[in-house]
Amino acid sequence: MNLGLQLEPANESFRDVPDESEYAGDIGAIADTGLITGYSAERFGYGDTLTRAQAAALAVRLYEYIAPAEELDFTADNELPNVAILATGGTIAGSAPSNTATTGYQAGAIAIETLIEAVPEMEEIANISGEQIVSVGSPNITNDTLLTLGKRINELLATDEVDGIVVTHGTDTLEETAYFLNLVVKSEKPVVVVGAMRPATAISADGPMNLYNAVLVAGDEEAKGRGVLVTFNDRIGAAREVTKTNTTALDTFRSTEQGYLGRIVGGKPYFYNETTRKHTTETVFDISNLSTLPQVDIIYGYQNDNRYMYDAAVENGAKGIVVAGSGNGSMSSISAEGAQAATEKGVHVVRSTRVGNGTVSERSALTADSLNPQKARILLMLALTETDDPAEIQRFFNEY
Ligand code: SIN
């Protein structure tokens, strides 16, 4: 279990405070427990001590971890749907030193209660309950976080009390979490993943309207049975299809080839399309008894590349490799040698593409269909929890 706490190297002057020793703990030893992220030998060494602030942050995370699951706290309007918001951090919960700063801010700094309080209009469309799963920038979402989140969503949706779920998330890896949930949630009730491109402290922050829209969709009867949805910038996308296309633009989430499922206009969701790929209750995946996911790495193809990335992945325990190949999943001869050697050692290699759009056509190797490399990694991890048979793995890629 990783608590998603990111440590920053200690401020030297703070570390010199005399009573600091009262809070001392060995960062290296704590990092080895797997409870925190952001630890690396270059940044912290064994024997480095926690600052008072770090100790306090760790204590809060530990408390959240050991504390019993929160009681759902829905207000009592029986006419309205009950929507649980599960928060993971990201820019939607980001805080910057000035209201014009849209870069260089701290992602995941603002707690879910504050995000909910900032949009009181949500009370008119749903009974809301908030729960903080982790508070991280989304590059720090781990397989542990995915499993925690997926299990919690399944637990909540199995009750009559919850009608829909919203997950607040950093945009950088939002599509990976959304696709993971699309494959493991066992309910037809709506699950909507949402983020923002501007921190909550910015003028014209996009988070409040995105969150409002997400709650609107999560509480909408029409959103049922459509798989996990991503709402952003008034658009409703399918988790399998949407991808982040721009580093900073507000309309970064696009669904270029398959199109959006719908849009939100005048405070109402309108659906126009359906995904044809299996999702949620239609998949074979069951995470209820999983505590880890198999390691799957992604290797990028480029001119003059080499095979050592493949060798390194195998040596470091990869059970699967996704190739972000050039064009229609093509690889250099030397990379193909590395991939072949990995396959001979029982590692499943799936070809995707770095192009960003299009289907990698089937050939003798496993192929990712139209999944981009980061989503192909999610599916391959889950596929490997079910089977070691390449034909079955390919079937998952063709159907999911
Ligand atoms: C993140 O992914 O956590 C940071 C960027 C963002 O949320 O837009």
Residues whose N, C-alpha, C, O or C-beta is under 5 A from the ligand:
A	BS01	SIN	G90 T91 I92 A107 V136 G137 S138 P139 H169 G170 T171 D172 T173 A196 M197
